[in-house]
Amino acid sequence: MSDQAAEGRVYTVSGGDWDEIVTELGEAREERVVVNMGPQHPSTHGVLRLILTLEGETVTEVRCGIGYLHTGIEKNCEYRNYTQGVTFVTRMDYLAPFYNETVYCLAVEKLLGITDQIPDRVNVIRVMLMELNRISSHLVALATGGMELGALTVMTAGFREREEVLDVFEMITGLRMNHAYIRPGGLAQDLPPGTVDKVRELVALLRTRIRDYENLLNENHIWLARTKGVGYLNLTGCMALGITGPMLRATGLPHDLRKSAPYCGYENYEFETITRTGADAYDRYIIRVEEMKESLKIVEQCLDRLAPGPIMVEDRKIAWPAQLALGSDGLGNSLDHIRTIMGTSMEALIHHFKLVTEGFRVPAGQAYAAVESPRGELGCHLVSDGGTRPYRVHFRDPSFTNLQAVAAMSEGSLVADVIAAVASIDPVMGGVDR
């Protein structure tokens, strides 16, 4: 409304979507109540806002409010060269950074036409890191899901094991999250000494700890009561909404991009696609536990396949000129490498300068690459205008798509079951909002 006042016309704006929802209730307003759950709520997996319409404790309508974590990652990539873009995309789904990096680099490599030139050692290391990342992500899904349903022991144990995995990530990349380790054409650096032994120790430890989760939850009466038959979504619903990942495989469909559209050499590994038929929160939990076991098998195969070799394509027009070393001021280019660049020739110095400041050129065109992330199909659509920066970058994030299922899974259930349903989706809002 507007009023004339001494200081001029005054506008008062209020309500927004809240007023619209309340108005739509009409005559039922006395019997129903609209409740905001989130965006700052311990049971919403981050800054997810759920607008619930309730009759008593029964949910009659659910709406998702997103965008609270929007960081403009896709847009920022248009202002950085292709290598710098990795630093942005790794921060989307912050529980699965290696998947963000890999799918982006696969799209860049497809446009460059160098997919078949990627060294075998690079692909093996990428697969190993992604599968370790799948385990760390599923551990958080179990930990946070357990916390939200009252199983606090599961939360402390899940994060305890995740720290063990992050220790390995830190050893390899120097960081526990947001690594920017996977680069177009290869990797930022090779594995440091001792990595293989450290990873083998981790695999042995995780096998024991995963059995502990099963002993704790699989036959737990309270866990079964809170998850069996809760958050039900059958195959028809999943197909209609574009749902992928553990949610889809819980309906019995063995859809896994590692099998149906292999990348990074996944066709050379022995592992099973885990499915269940209950299509509820309990079966999604079981799938994640079993997938962690399969990931451990893949990691062991990676360790056996690791052979000496380059960690970047041979094309010097693309290969990032880095030979990192740990100095007193932290990780950076080794002094010997810098002396070689500076002292070899003026042409070598100019090429190094242009590659670092401008980046390499990517032929005009567009490409789509997809990987099987812990939450489902993670896709990257990349458009190039022939320059050194992407013209457009867009990601198909599985959390964004899977959140469409909240209404179908929750309407008609109790408020407490909404918590279990959202936990079984395992959305990461960094990937949703981007």
ZIMODA-V124156 format. One record per pair of residues at least 12 apart in sequence whose C-alpha atoms are under 8 Angstrom apart, sorted by the first residue. I is the first residue (numbers start at 0). J is the second residue. D is the distance in Angstrom with one decimal. If there is no record, write none. Layout:
BEGIN
i: (I;I)
j: (J;J)
d: (D;D)
END
This chain:
BEGIN
i: (0;20;21;30;31;31;31;31;32;32;32;33;33;33;33;34;34;34;34;35;35;35;35;36;36;36;36;37;38;41;42;42;42;43;43;43;44;44;44;44;44;44;44;45;45;46;46;46;46;47;47;47;47;47;48;48;48;49;49;49;49;50;50;50;56;56;57;57;57;57;58;58;58;58;58;58;59;59;59;60;60;60;61;61;61;61;62;63;63;65;65;65;66;66;67;68;68;68;68;69;69;69;70;70;71;72;72;72;72;73;73;73;73;73;73;74;74;75;76;76;76;76;77;77;77;77;77;78;78;79;79;80;80;80;80;80;80;81;81;81;81;81;81;81;82;82;82;85;85;85;85;85;85;86;86;86;88;88;89;89;89;90;90;91;91;91;92;92;92;92;92;93;93;93;93;93;94;94;94;94;94;95;95;95;95;95;96;96;96;96;97;97;97;97;97;97;97;98;98;98;98;99;100;100;100;100;101;101;102;102;102;102;102;102;103;103;104;104;104;104;105;105;106;106;106;106;106;106;107;107;107;107;108;108;109;110;110;110;110;110;110;111;111;113;116;117;117;117;117;118;118;118;118;118;118;119;120;120;120;120;120;120;121;121;121;121;121;122;122;123;123;123;123;123;124;124;125;125;126;126;126;126;127;127;127;127;128;130;130;130;130;131;131;131;131;132;133;133;133;133;134;134;134;134;135;135;135;135;136;137;137;137;137;138;138;138;138;139;139;139;139;140;140;140;141;141;141;141;142;142;142;142;142;143;144;144;144;144;147;147;147;148;148;148;153;160;160;163;164;167;167;167;170;170;171;171;171;172;173;184;184;184;184;185;185;185;185;186;186;187;187;187;188;188;188;188;189;195;199;202;202;202;206;206;209;209;213;217;223;225;225;226;226;226;226;227;227;227;227;228;228;228;228;228;229;229;229;229;229;229;229;230;230;230;230;230;230;230;230;230;231;231;231;231;231;232;232;232;232;232;232;233;233;234;234;234;234;234;237;240;240;240;240;241;241;242;242;242;242;242;243;243;243;243;243;244;244;244;244;244;244;244;245;245;245;245;245;245;246;246;246;246;247;248;248;248;248;249;249;249;249;249;249;249;249;249;250;250;250;250;250;251;251;251;251;252;253;253;253;254;255;255;256;256;256;256;257;257;258;262;268;268;269;269;270;270;270;270;271;272;273;273;273;274;280;280;280;283;284;316;316;317;317;319;319;320;321;322;357;358;358;359;360;360;360;360;361;361;361;361;361;362;362;362;362;363;363;363;363;363;364;364;364;364;365;365;365;365;366;366;366;367;367;367;368;374;374;374;374;374;375;375;376;376;376;377;377;377;377;378;378;378;379;379;379;379;380;380;380;380;381;396;396;397;398;398;398;398;398;398;398;399;399;399;399;401;401;402;402;405;405;405;408)
j: (12;33;33;54;52;53;54;55;52;53;54;50;51;52;53;50;51;52;53;48;49;50;51;48;49;50;51;49;67;147;147;418;422;418;421;422;143;421;422;425;426;427;428;427;428;65;67;68;428;63;64;65;67;428;63;64;65;61;62;63;64;62;63;64;413;414;411;412;413;414;409;410;411;412;413;414;410;411;412;406;410;411;405;406;409;410;406;402;405;428;431;432;431;432;432;428;429;432;433;429;432;433;432;433;433;87;88;91;433;88;391;392;393;394;433;391;392;87;388;389;391;392;388;389;390;391;392;388;389;388;389;357;358;359;387;388;389;107;183;358;359;387;388;389;182;183;358;100;103;104;179;181;182;177;178;179;100;103;177;178;179;177;429;429;430;433;427;428;429;430;431;176;177;427;429;430;132;135;136;176;427;132;133;136;372;373;132;176;177;178;125;128;129;132;178;180;181;129;370;372;377;377;179;180;181;182;125;181;368;369;370;377;378;379;368;379;181;182;183;184;183;368;366;367;368;379;380;381;183;361;366;381;183;184;366;361;362;363;364;365;366;361;362;184;312;184;185;311;312;185;308;309;310;311;312;308;305;306;307;308;309;310;185;186;309;310;311;263;264;263;264;301;304;305;301;305;181;263;263;265;298;301;297;298;301;302;168;294;295;297;298;164;294;295;298;164;291;294;372;373;161;290;291;294;160;161;164;165;373;287;288;291;373;157;158;160;161;154;157;158;161;422;423;425;153;154;157;284;154;155;156;157;158;422;419;422;423;425;418;419;422;225;418;419;212;205;208;201;201;194;197;198;191;194;190;191;194;188;330;311;312;317;318;310;311;312;318;310;311;310;319;321;310;321;322;323;310;302;299;295;298;299;292;295;288;292;288;285;281;416;419;279;280;281;419;279;280;281;282;277;278;279;280;281;279;280;281;408;416;419;420;279;280;408;409;416;417;419;420;423;277;278;279;280;408;250;278;279;404;407;408;250;278;247;250;251;252;278;404;400;401;403;404;400;401;375;397;400;401;404;374;375;376;397;401;371;372;373;374;375;376;397;283;286;287;373;374;375;278;283;423;424;278;273;274;275;286;274;275;276;277;278;279;282;283;286;274;275;276;277;278;274;275;276;278;274;272;273;274;272;272;371;369;370;371;376;370;371;272;370;297;300;296;297;293;294;296;297;293;290;286;289;290;286;419;420;423;423;423;354;359;354;359;354;355;351;336;336;387;387;388;387;385;386;387;388;383;384;385;386;387;383;384;385;386;382;383;384;385;386;382;383;384;385;380;381;382;383;380;381;382;379;380;381;380;397;398;424;425;426;397;398;395;396;397;394;395;396;397;394;395;396;392;393;394;395;392;393;394;395;393;430;431;431;424;425;426;427;428;430;431;426;430;431;432;424;426;424;426;417;420;421;420)
d: (7.4;7.8;7.0;6.4;6.6;5.4;4.9;7.4;5.7;5.3;6.8;6.9;5.6;4.5;6.3;5.9;5.1;6.3;7.4;7.1;6.1;4.8;6.4;5.9;5.0;6.2;7.2;6.1;7.7;7.4;5.5;6.2;7.9;7.3;7.1;7.8;7.6;7.8;7.1;7.2;6.6;6.9;7.6;7.1;6.2;7.6;6.2;6.9;6.6;7.2;6.4;5.8;7.6;6.9;5.8;4.7;6.4;6.6;5.7;4.8;6.0;5.1;6.4;7.3;5.5;5.8;6.1;5.7;4.6;6.3;7.0;5.3;5.4;5.7;5.8;6.1;5.2;5.6;8.0;6.9;5.5;8.0;7.2;5.2;7.2;6.6;6.8;7.8;7.7;8.0;7.6;6.8;7.7;5.1;7.2;6.7;6.2;5.7;7.2;7.4;4.6;5.2;7.3;5.6;5.9;5.9;6.6;7.5;5.5;7.6;7.7;5.5;6.1;7.8;7.0;7.7;7.3;7.5;7.7;6.7;7.9;6.9;6.0;5.2;5.8;6.3;7.3;6.6;7.8;5.8;7.8;6.6;5.6;7.8;5.5;4.4;7.1;7.6;7.6;6.8;7.6;6.7;5.7;6.6;6.3;6.5;7.1;5.8;7.3;7.8;5.5;7.6;6.9;7.3;7.6;5.1;6.3;7.6;5.2;6.9;6.3;5.6;7.3;4.9;4.5;5.6;6.0;7.3;5.1;4.2;7.9;7.1;6.9;7.6;6.5;7.5;7.8;7.7;5.5;7.9;7.5;6.0;7.1;6.3;7.4;7.4;7.8;6.9;5.8;7.1;8.0;6.9;5.8;6.9;7.6;8.0;7.3;6.3;7.2;6.2;7.8;7.8;6.9;7.8;5.9;7.5;7.5;6.4;6.0;6.0;6.1;7.4;6.6;6.1;7.5;5.9;7.4;6.2;4.7;7.4;7.4;6.1;5.8;5.9;5.1;6.6;7.2;6.4;6.4;7.8;7.8;7.3;6.2;6.5;6.6;6.7;6.6;7.9;6.9;6.8;6.2;5.8;6.5;7.5;6.4;6.2;6.6;7.1;5.7;7.6;7.3;6.4;6.5;6.8;6.6;7.7;6.2;6.4;7.0;6.0;6.9;6.5;5.8;6.7;7.6;5.4;7.3;5.1;6.7;7.5;7.7;5.7;7.1;6.6;7.2;7.8;7.5;7.4;6.8;7.6;7.7;7.3;7.2;5.1;5.9;7.9;8.0;5.2;7.5;7.2;6.6;6.9;7.0;7.6;7.2;7.9;7.2;7.3;7.2;5.4;8.0;8.0;5.2;7.0;7.8;5.1;6.4;7.8;6.7;6.1;7.6;7.3;7.0;5.1;6.9;7.4;6.3;8.0;6.2;6.5;7.4;7.3;7.9;5.9;7.0;7.2;6.6;7.3;3.8;7.0;7.3;4.8;6.5;7.4;7.2;5.0;7.1;8.0;6.9;7.5;7.6;7.4;7.5;6.9;7.4;7.3;7.7;7.2;7.3;7.8;7.3;7.0;7.4;7.6;5.8;6.2;7.3;8.0;7.7;5.5;5.3;7.1;6.4;5.4;4.2;6.3;7.8;5.7;6.2;8.0;7.9;7.1;6.9;7.5;6.9;6.5;6.3;6.5;7.4;6.2;7.9;7.7;7.2;7.9;7.2;7.9;7.9;7.9;7.0;7.3;7.1;7.1;5.0;4.8;6.6;6.4;6.5;5.3;7.9;7.6;8.0;5.4;7.1;7.6;5.5;5.7;7.7;7.9;6.4;7.1;6.6;5.3;5.7;4.6;6.3;7.2;7.5;7.0;4.5;7.7;8.0;5.5;4.5;7.2;5.6;7.8;5.7;6.7;7.8;7.2;6.0;5.7;5.7;6.9;5.4;7.8;7.6;7.9;7.9;7.4;7.6;6.8;7.1;6.6;7.4;7.7;7.5;6.4;5.2;7.9;7.2;4.6;6.0;6.9;7.3;7.4;7.6;6.9;5.1;3.5;6.6;7.9;5.8;6.4;7.0;7.8;6.6;6.9;7.2;6.1;7.9;6.9;8.0;7.0;4.9;6.5;7.9;5.6;4.6;5.5;6.4;4.7;7.1;5.8;5.8;7.1;7.3;6.1;4.7;6.3;4.6;5.2;5.1;4.7;7.9;6.7;6.1;7.0;6.0;7.7;6.8;6.5;7.8;6.3;5.3;7.4;7.3;6.3;8.0;7.4;6.5;7.1;7.8;7.1;5.9;7.9;7.0;6.8;6.7;7.9;6.1;6.8;6.6;6.6;6.9;6.3;5.2;6.3;7.1;7.7;6.6;7.9;5.8;7.5;7.7;6.9;7.8;6.3;6.5;5.6;7.9;5.5;6.3;5.1;4.4;7.7;6.6;7.9;5.3;6.1;6.3;6.7;7.1;4.6;7.5;7.5;4.8;4.5;4.1;7.7;5.9;5.3;6.7;7.7;7.2;5.5;4.3;6.1;5.8;5.4;6.7;5.5;4.4;6.4;6.8;5.9;6.6;7.9;7.2;7.6;5.3;8.0;7.5;7.2;5.7;7.2;5.6;5.2;5.8;5.5;4.7;6.7;7.1;5.8;4.5;6.3;5.9;5.2;6.2;8.0;6.6;6.0;6.4;8.0;7.7;7.5;4.8;6.1;7.5;6.6;5.8;7.6;7.1;4.5;7.8;6.8;7.6;7.3;7.1;8.0;7.2;6.7;6.6)
END
